[in-house]
Amino acid sequence: MSTKTAATTYSSVMSKGLFILLMLICACIIACESEDILETDAELIPYFQIFADEGEKRGFTVDYEAARIEGLIQDISSPTVQGQCFYNEEKPRKVIIDVNYWNNADFSEKEFIIFHELGHCFLDRGHLDGSNGNGVCLSIMHSSPQACNFRLTDANREAYLDELFLQ
């Protein structure tokens, strides 16, 4: 084999190797970027926005991208669980709303479940089951319907949201 042919072969192999290396790097970049994309179901977005707007009124900047929070409507196998917040250091936090609950809930119930779960996922709030002398919940962050009497209404909404964001 002549020196010229060997050099051409070596150059060809290096070019193919470099091409393969570049393709692998591109594949890794695309795979990593796809993991960073947050997914929030379209039906939840207006409620996430209302939460952000209410937070802003109370001095909170709600940035779901920076906080790495997404929202999904899925089947939750436990019949007593209507929503959940999943924490994971390596992946986005997830607000999961049970599909059956969501499909049967009115606006107020949907707003409550989103605010409650974002109370966990965004505000890092735990449950608060206190009630007043009439058994009415002191917080939107109560643990269950059995803990106290709760209904988010126009009359009590501001007080509950103040407690949620300002406590």
Helices and strands as residue ranges (DSSP letters): H 3-36, H 45-57, H 64-67, E 69-74, E 83-86, E 93-98, H 99-104, H 107-121, H 157-166
